[in-house]
Amino acid sequence: MSKIKVGVNGYGVIGKRVADAVVLQPDMELVGIADIATDWRIKSVRGRIPLFAATDQALTAMAAEGLSAAGGLEDLLAASDIIIDTTPKHVAAGNLQRYRAAGVKAVFQGGESHEVTGHSFVAQANYHSALGRDTTRVVSCNTTSIVRVLGALDTAGLLLRARGVLIRRATDPWESHLGGIMNTMVPEPTIPSHQGPDAQTVLPGLDLVTIAAKGAHTQTHNHYWTIQLTRHATREEVLAALRAAPRIAFIRMSDGLIALNSTIELMRDLGRPRGDMWEVAVWEDLVTVQGDELFLTYQVYNEAIVVPETIDAIRALTRTAPDAAASMHITDATLGMLQDFLPPTVPNS
């Protein structure tokens, strides 16, 4: 069976991670990357990944910097079965017609609106409805986490409604020198914040409201959820529902993982590439159930969480895996995803 030929347009925070993940897949081949930049981000791939210029101006600029481009974006499209667009917000939507004209399938990211593709994607929730489509949109990092966690409770028949508060990082770490939020917090100007309605593009039946604010930090997001259950339940039932779902992992304050930065340091100590965390990290010892109410908090690594979803979207659009379980098994194994980042403590007998 021939491998899926994948091109990546945009080699930034998400694009470089998607490219690396594609290389790990046994059924995929990374044809190349396209970009307009000529700085350290692009120079770091010299000789490792075929480079294409996303525009004619970029082709000239790359030549001036001694970067040997294999061609333009149209050349990358001609060599690809599917293109992953990880260009900046709103740029991607303008590329859609180019992809259609080239006859390639395309996966967009959550910075674009649902209307661009008419389909929004989280593997565990709606893989089946993406099968064979020409385009889909992998939802944002926060929305992905919401669908994973609330979807797990919904699948278990426990979710009635959910109300969440999101504390978002101010900017990506590599751009923190450009300015940002210091010694303050900036509320998102609408309630609900956009993540709730976005999650409903994947799971329309969810009854949820989100409130968000940007905090004065650059690494990861933090969610706090108050959830009305469908019935009185035990904490063990809730934990079992979360454990039954893919791509949710547990962390514990009892292990000293008491803040966002400690989890990031753990990822580095575990040898994760770039310190990435693809899973939603739920604080197990903070999961609290009172009758029919659930309270929990979790951490979202915004730079990495959508990478496995993007890989699964490739298989869905190209129909190379029949269902979510088959695709996710391959993706999760190649990335080395976990359900517990540290072994649970077993009391001495």
N, C-alpha and C positions, 0 to 999 in steps of 0.2 A: 504494500500500500504506500503510495507516495505521500510525502509529508506536506502539511499545509504551509504554503509560502506566505510569511508574515512580514509586512513592512510597518515601521513605526515613524509617524510624522510628528516630530517634536521630541527633543531629547532633554527634557527638563526633569523635574522632581519625579513625576510619574513615568515619563517615557523611558528613562534609563532603567528604571526598575522593571517595567514591562519587558523591555528588550532582554534583560538578563534572565527573566523568568521564561521567556520564549525559548531561549537557548537550552534551558533545562528540560524542555518537554520532548518526549521521545517521538511525538507525532508532528512536530513543528520545526520549521527552518526559518531563521531570521535572515531575510533577504537584505535588509539594510535599514538605516535610519536617515531621515531628512530633517534639516533644520535651516534656520537663517543665521544662527550665531557662528562666530569664529573664535570664541574665547576658550578658556581652560576646559569648559564642559565638553566642547567638541574636540579639542586637541587631545583630551584624555583617551579618546577611542581610536586614535590614529593607528591604523594597522590591525585593529581588532575587529572592527565592524565596518562593512561597506558604507560609505558616507555619500549622501545625495544632497543637493542644494534645493531647498524648498522654493526658491525664486531665482530669477535670472540675476538679480543683484547679489544674492547670496553666493551664486556660482563665481562671480567675479571677485567677491570679497574673500572667498575661500582660497582661490588661486593666489591672491595677494598675500595670504598668510601661510602659504606653502602647504595648504591642505588639498589633497588630491581627491576631488569628488568624482564619483562614478557616473554622474549625470544629474539630471534634474528630477523634480518630483514625478513628472510623467514617466520617466524611465523606471523609477521605483515602483510606480503603480503597475506598469506593464509587466514587471517581474513578480508581482504579488497576487495572491489569491484574496487577501484581506489586508486592509490597512487599519492600524490603530492610531487614531488621531488624539494626540496628547498635547496639542498646541494650546496657547493661552485661551482663556475664556473669551467666547464670541468669535475668535478667529476660526475655530473649527467649523462652525455653522457655514461660514463662507466657502469652506472646502468641499461641502457636500456635493455640489454639482460636478466638481472635477472628478470625484470618486465615481459618481454615477456615469459620467461620460467615459471613464476608463473601464467600466464594467466590473469594478471590484467591490466587494463587501466592505463595510466600515463599522468600526466600534468607536463611539464617542465617549467622552467623560462627563462627569456630573456638572461641570461648569456651563454646559449647554442646557437649553430648556428641553423638556419632554417633547415639545412639539417638533423639534428638529428631526427626530426619528420616529415619533409616534409610539415608541416602545422604550421602557426603562427596565433595567436588568439587575437582579440579584440572584445568583445561581440557585440557592436553595429554595427560593420562592417562586420563580417563574421561568426557569430554564426552558420548559416545554413550549412556552409561547414564543420563544425566540428562534426555535428550530427553523432553519432555512430562510430566515429573513435576510434582507439586504443590509439592514442597519439596525443597531440598537445603541442605547446609551447606558453605560454603567453609572449608576447614581453616585452621588458624592460620598466622601468618607463617613460623615455623620449619618447620612441616610442609610448607607450600607449597614452600619452598626445597628440602627433602629430596626431595620427589617430583620436582621439576624436575631436580635434579642427578643423583640416583640413577636416576631414570627414564630420563634420557638415556643413561647407561651401560648400563642394562638393555636398552633398545631396540637399542643397538649390539651386544648379546650379550657385553658385557664384565664385567658385574656378577655376582659370586658371593655375596659377603657384605660388609657394611659396619659399621664401628664408629665412632661419632662422639662428639665432645665439643663441647658447646654452651656458650658464655659469653654469657649473656643480659643485656640491659640491665635495670637495676633497676626503672625505671618510665618512663612516657612523659615527654618533656621538659617538657611544659606542667604536669605535676603534680609536678615535682621539689621544689617548695617545701613540699610536704605532709610531707616526711620521706622516709626511704629508707635505702639501704645506703651507708655511708661508711667508707672504709679497711678494708674487709673483703670477703669473698666468701661467699655462702650456697649450699651444695650443695643441689640438689633432693633430697628425702628418700628417693627410691626409684631403683633401677637395675633395668630401664631407666627413664629419664625418660619422660614421657608422649608425647613427640614421635614416638618410634619406633613404638609401637603405633598412634598416630594416623595415621601415614603408611601403615600396613598396612591401614587402612580404605579407602584409595584404591588401593593396589597390594598386594594380599594376599600376593603371592609374594615380597616383599622379605625378605631375611635381614639384619636390621639391629638394632643395639643402640645406644641413645643415653644419654649421661650429661650432665647439665646442671648449671649453677650460675649464680646471679645475681651479676653484677659491679657495681662501684661506678661505673657510668656510666649515662647516660640515653638515648644515641643508638645504635641498631642492635644487632644480635646478630652474633656471630662463631662460625663453625663450623670444626672441625678433623676431618678424616675419614681413617681408615685403611681402605682398601678392598682386599679380595681379589678379583682379577680371575679370569675363567674360564680365562685362559691367559696366557702371556708376551705382553706387548704393548709397543709403543713409546709414548713420550710424545706423538708426533705422532698416533697413533691415538686416544689419549684426548682430546686437544685437538679432533680432528675430530669425535668423538662429542659433545662439549660444544657445539661450534659448530653442529652440525646440529640442536640442540634450540632451541626458542624461549625467550625470556625469561631467557637466561643471557648476561651481558655480562662482558667481561674488563677488569681493571685490572692495573696493573704497578707494582711497587716501583721499577723503573727510571725511571718517570715521576715519582717522588717521592710516590706514593700509598702511604705506608708505615704508615698507621694509620687507624682508623675515622673519625676526625674529618677527615682529608684528603679522603676520598671524599665526605663530606657537603659539604665546602666546594666540591668539584668540581661536585656537583649544582647548587649555587647559581650557580656561575660559568657553567654550561651553560644557565642560565635556567629550570631545572625549577620548576614551581609548588610552593611551600612547600619547595623543595629536595628533592623526592621522588625516590626511586629505586625503580622498579617491578621492575627486573631483579634477579636474583641476581648479585652482583659477585664473580667468581672471580679470585683473584690468579694470573694466567697464569704469571708467572715462578717461582711456588712449586709449580706442578704437577710432581710428581716420580714417576717410575715406576722400580721396581726389580724386574725380572723380572715376576712376576705380582702385585705389590703396587703400589698407587697411594696417594699422599699428597697431600691438597689442603686449602686453606682458602678460605673465602669469607665475604662480608658480607651481612647481611640487613637491609634497611630496614623495620623492623616496622610503621611507620605507613602504608606504601604498597604493599607487595608484593602484598597480596590484592585490591587495587582492580581490576586487569585480570581476575582470576579471577571477581570478582563480576559484572563486566559480561558476561563470557562465560556465566556461570550464568543470567543473565537470558535470553539468547538460547536457551540449551539448554531451559530450562523452557517457554518460549513457542514453541519450535520455529521460530524466525525465522531461524536459520542451520542448515544441514543437518549440519554437522560442525565439529569443533574448528578446523580450518585456516581455514574460511570466517569464523568468528567472530573468531578471534585476529587474522586479517589486518586486519579493521576496527578492532578494539580497539587493536592495537599501532600502527597508522598514526595514529589520532586522538590517542594519547598521545605519540607520537614516541619510541618505544622503540628502543634501540640494541643492537648486538652488541659494539661496542668504544666505550667512552666517549671514548677518545682514539685517533687513528690509530696503528696499529702502527709502530714504528720500522723504517725500511728502510735497511740499511747502505749507505754510499756505495760505488759500484763502483770 
